Amino acid sequence: MRTQVGIIGAGPAGLLLSHLLHRRGIESIVIENRSRGYIEARVRAGVMEHWVAELVDEIGMGERMRREGLVHEGIEISFSGGRRRIDLKALTGGKSIMVYGQQEFVKDFVAARLAAGTPIRFEAGSVSVHDLGGGSPAIRFTDSDGALRQIECDFIAGCDGFHGICRPAIPDLAIFERSYPFAWLGILAEAAPSSDELIYSSHDNGFALHSMRSPELTRLYLQVAPDEDIAEWPDDRIWEELQTRLTQDGGWRLNEGKVLQKGITPMRSFVCETMRHGRLFLAGDAAHIVPPTGAKGMNLAAADVLVLSRALVAYYESGETALLDAYPAACLGRIWKAQRFSWWMTSMLHVFPDQDEFLRRIQRAEIDFVTGHEAGARALAENYVGLPFDA
Ligand SMILES: Cc1cc2nc3c(=O)[nH]c(=O)nc-3n(C[C@H](O)[C@H](O)[C@H](O)COP(=O)(O)OP(=O)(O)OC[C@H]3O[C@@H](n4cnc5c(N)ncnc54)[C@H](O)[C@@H]3O)c2cc1C
């Protein structure tokens, strides 16, 4: 098999890249090691920055998102027994966020790619990349029928997430990382959201987040220890702790419902430099991970592939390689700003195990400043809806 761009990974990064390239007449094949059913049911991120929702519209994919997604013009922060709202729209000149589950985004893009005839090879086994430094790199894998296949490409996009095979294929990477001394226990519940907007709560027991995926589904998170055993958290205990941490202002209760999914996610910040080796380009979680507090993971993946698609279009239209050469530098400025924001939100809102009362009071003062002064609120709002791209 031969294609112009071989894409490894059918997550948001790989699918969006394939779609952007297709619109400009560039062929791709997507190789995914999971089944279609699995990736379409995998509940992860749910907040799209303003520009991502606009991009989805521009490329003709916004119909279901506009119908079923929820536009939020603010978020709330709960602390010290009260709750304050950050008015994203007023503080950013009219921008908002779109709450639309990552799994819905994946479903929409899988359907569009298949309808357009782009091959997606699901359940590919033993995926590997070869000849990255030469003019025609190759992807090898075992197809779902057990046959060994090879795809020769002009370029390979490594969109295979944090545990993929592309990043380890790059020699001499510089790695920058932080682990946090806590994790998030997340549930998806069959319950109507209890508020129209996301609520971030800084409580002495630990952080909690009220979020949603649809008018019928609530997504809720609790800060827990990094080695927490999920078996220690029966549904009743989860609801009780969520009620404690999220209903600080009294007079308001969380809607409870059947827990459909629950899991524990470690918190990590990670960036690798560089994001390119020969004809292999990394994008999305393959190159960087953020703690989810800033809601940046899926948005950074979209930003990387937008930049990469423009570089590939320039190459195919005029043979120009300058944008391909500039790809890592063009992405890393935005990636580090999102890392800083995610680290800052995480540090401000979580209780650290070794934290004394001095630091707890500093955190409260910071939340008070951010929610009570326009300059602080504006900085949060601009980062939250998505910073503009560098020229
Ligand atoms: C449990 C969890 C919860 C999260 N919650 C949030 C959240 O609330 N908010 C937020 O902003 N972000 C969240 N994230 C992060 C967000 O989901 C990611 O940033 C986003 O999915 C990145 O998209 P991606 O396409 O780069 O990577 P992925 O979505 O990871 O996609 C990579 C794809 O590559 C496939 N793959 C992996 N290895 C191979 C291989 N060897 N061969 C072929 N295919 C391969 C994978 O199956 C996957 O389909 C969460 C992540 C996790 C893991």
The ligand as an SDF file (V2000), in Angstrom:
LIG
                    3D

 53 58  0  0  0  0  0  0  0  0999 V2000
   -8.6950    8.8770   31.0810 C   0  0  0  0  0  0  0  0  0  0  0  0
   -8.4740   10.2210   30.4210 C   0  0  0  0  0  0  0  0  0  0  0  0
   -9.3040   11.2880   30.7300 C   0  0  0  0  0  0  0  0  0  0  0  0
   -9.0950   12.5280   30.1330 C   0  0  0  0  0  0  0  0  0  0  0  0
   -9.9020   13.5790   30.4660 N   0  0  0  0  0  0  0  0  0  0  0  0
   -9.6780   14.7780   29.9040 C   0  0  0  0  0  0  0  0  0  0  0  0
  -10.4710   15.8860   30.2290 C   0  0  0  0  0  0  0  0  0  0  0  0
  -11.3920   15.7890   31.0400 O   0  0  0  0  0  0  0  0  0  0  0  0
  -10.1960   17.0860   29.6440 N   0  0  0  0  0  0  0  0  0  0  0  0
   -9.1590   17.2050   28.7350 C   0  0  0  0  0  0  0  0  0  0  0  0
   -8.9400   18.2940   28.1710 O   0  0  0  0  0  0  0  0  0  0  0  0
   -8.3990   16.1870   28.3940 N   0  0  0  0  0  0  0  0  0  0  0  0
   -8.6280   14.9800   28.9580 C   0  0  0  0  0  0  0  0  0  0  0  0
   -7.8610   13.9430   28.6110 N   0  0  0  0  0  0  0  0  0  0  0  0
   -6.8510   14.1810   27.5950 C   0  0  0  0  0  0  0  0  0  0  0  0
   -7.4390   14.1090   26.1900 C   0  0  0  0  0  0  0  0  0  0  0  0
   -8.3260   13.0320   26.1130 O   0  0  0  0  0  0  0  0  0  0  0  0
   -6.2810   13.9640   25.2180 C   0  0  0  0  0  0  0  0  0  0  0  0
   -5.4520   15.0970   25.3280 O   0  0  0  0  0  0  0  0  0  0  0  0
   -6.7230   13.7730   23.7740 C   0  0  0  0  0  0  0  0  0  0  0  0
   -7.3710   12.5320   23.6380 O   0  0  0  0  0  0  0  0  0  0  0  0
   -5.5240   13.8290   22.8420 C   0  0  0  0  0  0  0  0  0  0  0  0
   -5.8790   13.3640   21.5640 O   0  0  0  0  0  0  0  0  0  0  0  0
   -4.8270   12.5320   20.6950 P   0  0  0  0  0  0  0  0  0  0  0  0
   -5.5140   12.2290   19.4380 O   0  0  0  0  0  0  0  0  0  0  0  0
   -3.5330   13.2270   20.6770 O   0  0  0  0  0  0  0  0  0  0  0  0
   -4.5550   11.1980   21.5380 O   0  0  0  0  0  0  0  0  0  0  0  0
   -5.5480    9.9990   21.8820 P   0  0  0  0  0  0  0  0  0  0  0  0
   -6.9180   10.4680   22.0800 O   0  0  0  0  0  0  0  0  0  0  0  0
   -4.8800    9.2360   22.9780 O   0  0  0  0  0  0  0  0  0  0  0  0
   -5.5420    9.1240   20.5580 O   0  0  0  0  0  0  0  0  0  0  0  0
   -4.4660    8.2830   20.2120 C   0  0  0  0  0  0  0  0  0  0  0  0
   -5.0150    7.1250   19.4100 C   0  0  0  0  0  0  0  0  0  0  0  0
   -3.9260    6.2870   19.0260 O   0  0  0  0  0  0  0  0  0  0  0  0
   -4.2730    4.9410   19.2670 C   0  0  0  0  0  0  0  0  0  0  0  0
   -3.0200    4.2020   19.4450 N   0  0  0  0  0  0  0  0  0  0  0  0
   -2.2220    4.1180   20.5330 C   0  0  0  0  0  0  0  0  0  0  0  0
   -1.1620    3.3530   20.2920 N   0  0  0  0  0  0  0  0  0  0  0  0
   -1.2710    2.9340   19.0150 C   0  0  0  0  0  0  0  0  0  0  0  0
   -0.4840    2.1130   18.1820 C   0  0  0  0  0  0  0  0  0  0  0  0
    0.6580    1.5410   18.6320 N   0  0  0  0  0  0  0  0  0  0  0  0
   -0.8860    1.8960   16.9300 N   0  0  0  0  0  0  0  0  0  0  0  0
   -2.0270    2.4500   16.4440 C   0  0  0  0  0  0  0  0  0  0  0  0
   -2.8180    3.2390   17.1840 N   0  0  0  0  0  0  0  0  0  0  0  0
   -2.4440    3.4850   18.4620 C   0  0  0  0  0  0  0  0  0  0  0  0
   -5.1480    4.9890   20.4920 C   0  0  0  0  0  0  0  0  0  0  0  0
   -5.9790    3.8540   20.6210 O   0  0  0  0  0  0  0  0  0  0  0  0
   -5.9570    6.2530   20.2200 C   0  0  0  0  0  0  0  0  0  0  0  0
   -7.1380    6.0020   19.4970 O   0  0  0  0  0  0  0  0  0  0  0  0
   -8.0410   12.7070   29.2100 C   0  0  0  0  0  0  0  0  0  0  0  0
   -7.2030   11.6220   28.9050 C   0  0  0  0  0  0  0  0  0  0  0  0
   -7.4030   10.4030   29.5130 C   0  0  0  0  0  0  0  0  0  0  0  0
   -6.4720    9.2650   29.1830 C   0  0  0  0  0  0  0  0  0  0  0  0
  1  2  1  0
  2  3  1  0
  2 52  2  0
  3  4  2  0
  4  5  1  0
  4 50  1  0
  5  6  2  0
  6  7  1  0
  6 13  1  0
  7  8  2  0
  7  9  1  0
  9 10  1  0
 10 11  2  0
 10 12  1  0
 12 13  2  0
 13 14  1  0
 14 15  1  0
 14 50  1  0
 15 16  1  0
 16 17  1  0
 16 18  1  0
 18 19  1  0
 18 20  1  0
 20 21  1  0
 20 22  1  0
 22 23  1  0
 23 24  1  0
 24 25  2  0
 24 26  1  0
 24 27  1  0
 27 28  1  0
 28 29  2  0
 28 30  1  0
 28 31  1  0
 31 32  1  0
 32 33  1  0
 33 34  1  0
 33 48  1  0
 34 35  1  0
 35 36  1  0
 35 46  1  0
 36 37  1  0
 36 45  1  0
 37 38  2  0
 38 39  1  0
 39 40  1  0
 39 45  2  0
 40 41  1  0
 40 42  2  0
 42 43  1  0
 43 44  2  0
 44 45  1  0
 46 47  1  0
 46 48  1  0
 48 49  1  0
 50 51  2  0
 51 52  1  0
 52 53  1  0
M  END
$$$$
